[in-house]
Amino acid sequence: MLNVSEQLAVIRQNVVDLLPEEDLVRKLEKSVNTSTPLRVKLGLDPSRPDIHIGHAVVLSKLRQFQDLGHTVVLIIGDFTAMIGDPTGKSKTRPALTLEESRENGKTYVDQASRVLDMAKTDVVYNSQWLDAMSFKDVITLTSKYTVAQILERDDFTKRYRGGEPISVHEFLYPLSQAYDSVAVRSDIELGGTDQKFNLLVGREIMRAYGLDPQCILTMPILEGTDGVEKMSKSLGNYIGLTDSPKDMFGKTMSIPDALIAKYLRYGCFASDEEVSAMEKGLADGSLHPRNAKVDVAKRIAARYHGQAAGDEAFAEFERVFVKKDIPDEIADHVIDSDAPLDLVSILVAAGLSTSKGEARRLITQGGVSLDGERMTDPTFVIDLDRPCILRAGKLRFIRLIRQ
């Protein structure tokens, strides 16, 4: 292990909150002196089946802890996903069943392994202890926190004052997440800045159960490719860890110029020196934004698929957009129907959009073309009398063929 000061220098990189730092120093000193790894916790609720590079901001910090010699405890929140994290929500979220949350969680470990060293990762499901709790156990847990403390959370306060309903089960979410820390004996818990309240509850609940409270560490929230909203699959502004190198590259090239350095820092976990050099070049005009974006896009594709894949994604992008070529290989999508089909339905059926809502947004934003002609009307109907090329986003092409 590195000494404490060397470890702190790595741990502080890109961090927003590190609380309380004096407790972390104490834990690190004990870890170094006893050669005992710290247990570093992250909980992921599988409310949807995919992880994107916004999640990977925290996963990358976890990987740094592993490289420092510590153990990561990855909690798949199959039980807490049934409650639904109310953080930032203005209304009660629809509840998932345990079967639905477990189904969504099946891919999480595989996706997380693209960032984490799974040999140094303990993977657990919080249904193991939360589903086993008796009503007496729940009463004991809830007795250790007050309603006044829960209402200190900003989103609950706003909803309460605004007359928006808050279900009692939503109050149980931060307590359930906190009990996860008790169950796994967490030394440190990580999360996005929007999770700060929940992480602090974990400290209090651990103390109430007679345990040494965890330290908390928060990471920034990465905006999506639209540059406005938090990265989210439901908003269609995400770069998924399972996206192809071509899609990763193309989506990154679509981000606003103002986000280039931020994606370098948090999407690529580049060094402070690299980020500073890029910011300086963009500011003084010595670095063109497009070239900076290409650098970031290649890094992101290479980070999850290897350097060769990153280089190939760049070559494909150049061929399609700089030389205005069509890719050499385009998958066929066969339509087994004689009836005209609306553009939105074809995008979903062909796998170019994950939902009709995302397809409509892509069309209205000018991201869809048919045989080179931009489509802007979501109600457009294709009368497929011959094969044609449908393009969605930057680098996704499908050849439509009627059987």
N, C-alpha and C positions, 0 to 999 in steps of 0.2 A: 504493500500500500504506500501511496504518497503520504507525506506528512500533512498535518492538519491545514496549514496555510496554503499548501499546494492544492489540496482538495477543494478548499473554499474558493480559490481562484477559478476552478473549473465549474463548481456548483453555481457560482454567482452569474455565470454567463447567460445573458438573455432573460434573467429572472426579474419579475416585477416585485413580488413580495417574498421575503424570507423571514419567517417569524416563529419564535424569537431567535435571533441569530446566536445569542449567547448559549441557548439550549443546544443548538446544532453544534456549536464548538465543543460543548461538553460531551455530546454523544460521539462526535468524531474522535475526540481524545481517547475516550474509553474504547472505541472500536480499534484505533491504532494500537493502543497499549495491550489489548487482549487478543488482537488479530481476529476479531469477530465482526463479520459484515453487518452493516445496518440493514434493517428491513424497510424498503422504500415502496410505498403503496400507491397504486393507481386503480381507481374503479371506473369501469366502462359499462354503461347501461346499453344493452343491445336493442334500443328502441327501433333501430333500422339495421339492415344487415351489413352495411358497408362502412369502412373507415376511410377518411380522406386526409389530405396533408395538413388540414387544420388540427386534427387529432394528433398527427405526427409531431407537432411542435412539442407536446408533452412527452410523447414516446421517445423523442430524440434526447430529451433531458434524462429520461429514465436510462437510456443507453449509456449516457455519460456516467451515471451512478454505477452501472454494471462495469464499465471500463475502469472505474476507480476501485472495484473489488467488492461492491455491495450487492445485495440480493433484492431483486424486484419482485413484489407481490402484485400480480395482475389479477384483479377481481372482476370477473364477468358478472355484472349485476343482473342476473336473470330474475331475481326476486324484486329488487328495487325498480327494475324496468316496468313491472306491473303497476307500481304506484305512479311512476312518471315524475321526473325531476321538474318541479314547478319553477325553477330558476328562470327569471326573465319572462315568465308567461303571464298573460293578462287574464287567462281563464283556465279552468280545470282541464287537464289533458285527458283524452280517452284512455282508459286503462287497457293494458295488454293482458292476455292470459299467460300463465307460466309457460305453456307450450309454445305460444307465439314468441315470447322473449328468448326461450331456449333455442328455437329454430333460427332466430336472427343471430344469436350468439355463436352459432356453429362456425362461422367464417372468421370470427374475431381473432382467435389465436393464430390462425394461418396468416392473416393480414398483419397482425402485430409482429410476427416473426420476421417480417421484412425490415424491421427496425431493431428489434430486441434480440439479444442473445438468449435463446430459449433455455440453454443449459444453466443459465443463471436466473431463471424466471420461475417463480412458483405461481401456477395458474389455479385459481380456486373460483367457485361459484357461490355467491352469497346466499343462495337458497339452502345451502348446506346447514347454515345456522339460523337464518331468519325464518325459514319455513318450519323449523323444528321448535321455535319458541312457543311456549304456552301463553295463554292470556295473562297469567300471573307474571310471566317474564316481560310481557309488553308493558304491563302496568308499572313494573319496577323500572323499566327503561324510561318511560314517560315521566315518572316521578322525579327524575334527575335533571329536568329542564323545565323552565316556566313558559307560560304563554307569552308573557311580556318579553322574554328573551327571543322567542320565535318571531314575534312581531317586529323585532328590530331589523329583520330582513327587509330590504327596501321594496321588493316586489310584493310581499305580503302586505306591507303597510299601505302601499298605493292601492292595492285591490280592496283592502278593508275600508279605507277612507273614501274610495270611489263607489262603494256599494256593490263591488263585484263579489260574487260568491267564492268562498274558499272552503273546500271540503276538508273535513277533519283529517282524512287520510293523507292530505298533502303536508300537514304538519309532521306526519310521521316520516316523511322522506329524509330530511336532514338527520333525524335521530337514527334511522335505519342505516344510513351511510356512515354515521358516526360509530354505530355498533360494529360495523365491519372492521373499523380500526381496533376495537377491543378484541374481536375474534382473531385477528391475524397478528396482534401485538406490534402495531406499526410504529416505527421510529420517525418516519417522515411520510407525509402524504402530499402528492402533487395534484394539480388541477389547473384549469384555466382561471383567469381573473374573475370570471363569473361564478366560480365555485368557492370563493374565499369564505363566505359565511358558513357554508357546509363544512369546510375543512376546519374552521375554528370551533364549530360545534363538536367535531371529533376530539379536539383537545379537551374540552370540558367533560365529555362523556367518559373519555379514558381516565381522567382524573377522578371522576365520580366512582369508577369501578376500581380505584386503587392502583392504577397503572401510571407509569411515567408518560406524560402527555407527548403526543407526536409534535414534531415541528411541521410547519406548513410551507409550501413553496408553490407560488402561482406563476404561470406562464401567460404571455400575451395571447389575445384572441386574434386569429388571422382572418382578415376579410377575404371574401370570395373573389372570384374573377371579375365580378361586377364592380369591385372596389368600394362597395357601400355596405352590404349586409355581411354578417358573420357567415363564414363558409358553411353551406348546408346543402345536402342533397335535395331537400324539398324545394329549395329555391333555384336549383339548377346552376349554381355558381361554384361548384366544387371541383376539385381534382382528386379523384379516388386513388387509393393505393393499388387497386387492381386495374386501373386504367392502363391501356396499352401505352408504350413509349410515345407513339405518334400522338395519341390523345393528350397525354401529359404535356408534351411539347406544345401542341397547338393551343391548348387551354391557357398555358402560361403566357404564350405570346399575345393573348387577348387581354391581359390585365392592364389597367391604367398605368401610365408612366409613373405616377406618384407612389405606386406600390412596389416598384422594381427592387429597391434596396431592402424593403421589408421582407419581400419574398426571398431575397438572398440570405438575409439574416435568419429568418425563422423557418422558411421552407427548405433551405439548404444547410442551415446551421453553419454558415461561413464564419470565419474569424472576424474579430472586430477590425483588424487591419484591412481585410478584403472589403468589408462593408464600407469602411471609411473611404477607401480608395475609389469605390464605385460612386459613392455619394459626391465626392469631390469632382470626379470626372463628369458626372451628370450636371452638377452645378455650374462648372466653368465651361461646359460645352466641348470638352476634349473627348468625351465619350458619348456617342449617339445612343439615345434611348433604345432604338431597335437592337443595336449590338449588345447592349447591357441585357436586354430581355432574352436574346439568344443565349447568352452565357448562363443566365438563370434557368432557362428552359432546358438546356442541355444537362445542367447539374441535377435538376429534379428528375428528369428521365433516367439519367445514369444512376442516381441514388437508389432507385427501386428496381432497375432492370439491368444495370451494368453499363460500363463506358461505351461498349460497342453499340448497344441499343440507343444510347443517347446520341451518338454520332450519326447513326442511321436515321433517327427521328429528325435530326437537323437536315440531313441530306434530302429526306422526303419533303420536308417543309420548303426547302429551297426549290425543289423540283416543281412543287405544286403552286407555290405562291410567287416566287421570284421569276421562274421561267413560265408560269401559268400552264404547267402541264397537268394532265390527269395521271394519277398513279398507275403504275404498270399492272398492278393486281387489284381488282375491285370485286368484292363478294357479290354474288347474285342473290336477289330476293325475289322469289317466285310467288306471284299472286294467282291463286287458284279460284278466280271469280271473274265473271264477265261484267259485273256491275262497276260503275265508276266508284272510286274510293276517295275519301277526303284526305287531304294532306296530313292532317294531324294523326289520323288513325294509321296511316302508312308509316310515319316516323316512329310511332310506338311499336307497331308490328315488326318493323325491320330492325328494332333494337337501337335506333339512333336517338331515341329519347326514352326516359324511364317512366314518363307519365304524360297524359294528354296536356296537363298544365304546363309541364316543362316544354313540350312540343310547341304549344301556342306562344310561349314567351320567346322561344328560339326563332319562330317565324316572324313575330312582330318586331323583333330586334334586328331583323335582316340577316339572320344566320343560316337561312335555308335557300338553296337554289336548285332549279330543275333544268338540266341541260344548259347550265351556265346562266340561266335567267333567275334573278333574285325573286323569291316568293315572299310577299308581305301580308297575304290574306289567309288567316287560319282556316277559313271556310272553303278555300280553293279545292276543287274536285279534279282529280287526275283521270282523264279518259285514256287509258293506256292502250293505244293502238300500235305501239312499237316500243322496243326497249329504250329506256332513258336513264340518265345518270342523276341520282338524287344526292345532293351534298348537304350535310348538316354540320354546322360549326366550322372549325378551321380545317380539319383533316379527315373527316368521316365521309366516306362515299359508299353508295350502294347502287348497283345496277338493277333497276326494276324490270321484271320480265313477266308477261302474262302467259300462263301455261295454256 
